[in-house]
Amino acid sequence: MGEWGTSMRFLVTGGAGFLGAALANRLVAEGHAVRVLDDLSSGDRSRLDQRVAFTAGDIRDVPKLWSLLHGVDFVYHLAARVSVPESVLYPVEYNAINVGGTVSLLTAMRDAQIKRLVFASSGAVYGEQPSQPLTEELMPHPATPYAVSKRASELYVQAIGQLWGIETVILRIFNAYGPGQPLPPSHPPVVPHYLRQALTGASVVIHGDGRQTRDFVFISDVADALVAAAQAVGVDREILNIGSGVETSVGGLADTIAKVLGKELHRLGNGDAAAGVSRMVADVGRAHELLGYKPRVSLPEGLREILNSDARFARR
Ligand code: NAD
């Protein structure tokens, strides 16, 4: 168990989600056997390839995890509540699911003697930092319950992994975007939200002064990194940034959308002082060195891909 082969067996928690489904579908397409555990709180089963074995359930259900882990070689842990603003409203729930779920999974992995885990953490753990790009050695300053839940989970993954001999790779994923990204009515992610506003002719609402920066990374680049992280036997107890390595202001995102759509956008500032951290861009050098990770899709290319393949953004 633990060596990479042509047909491996995976469990992907949160595998009906935006990133999890892309990963699960990629793995089955490569000939691997994939099980998914997801409670469908934000996931959508119809995203999954028919060949993926789906089980509905909660990440904290240890007996269910035991049965799903039977015969599995590698585990990807993506199940989580993922909204930063929602986490501010419901910190107890975010802690219970994100942190409690991670500890439950680690316990079940110990019992089932699974050797390797890839955990989807977040660039949000860095919080406000004095310098950019962000490197993995920086002391994290998580500033929201979501970010704290991801940092606490990282610490559990590292500590329990070491205690019980589980190999671990933690990926700090930055702002992922791509076709199929959920667009919930409250607090939608910025890329599909701006695209929808731009396409419907509504004003694009810029939080804060629009100069705050983010690192937008296309879903296929994240999926490449996730696959490489399980495959990279010998890479153990590592934390690696997964971003595009390009710093884009939120106002700059609106400019790029305008360019890709070939139309002027009407902008509205909402004067939101709580627009999040001021700057975020990943240094992806370590992921490149250890995983061969190389982000391939630029922001304009990624936006065009969404417009071409996501029916919600079909241009009339
Ligand atoms: P998502 O909401 O689409 O996926 C999360 C999945 O977990 C959903 O399918 C949801 O139904 C499932 N889930 C939630 N609570 C569960 C529970 N109690 N038991 C079982 N399943 C549960 O979000 P995503 O963007 O695909 O994120 C996947 C992972 O990657 C998350 O852990 C997230 O924190 C992390 N991440 C995402 C991004 C990003 O930009 N999308 C950035 C950094 C980290």
Boltz pocket constraint, residues with backbone or C-beta under 6 A from the ligand:
constraints:
  - pocket:
      binder: B
      contacts: [[A, 13], [A, 14], [A, 15], [A, 16], [A, 17], [A, 18], [A, 19], [A, 20], [A, 37], [A, 38], [A, 39], [A, 40], [A, 41], [A, 42], [A, 43], [A, 44], [A, 57], [A, 58], [A, 59], [A, 60], [A, 77], [A, 78], [A, 79], [A, 80], [A, 81], [A, 82], [A, 97], [A, 101], [A, 120], [A, 121], [A, 122], [A, 123], [A, 171], [A, 172], [A, 173], [A, 174], [A, 175], [A, 176], [A, 177], [A, 182]]
      max_distance: 6.0
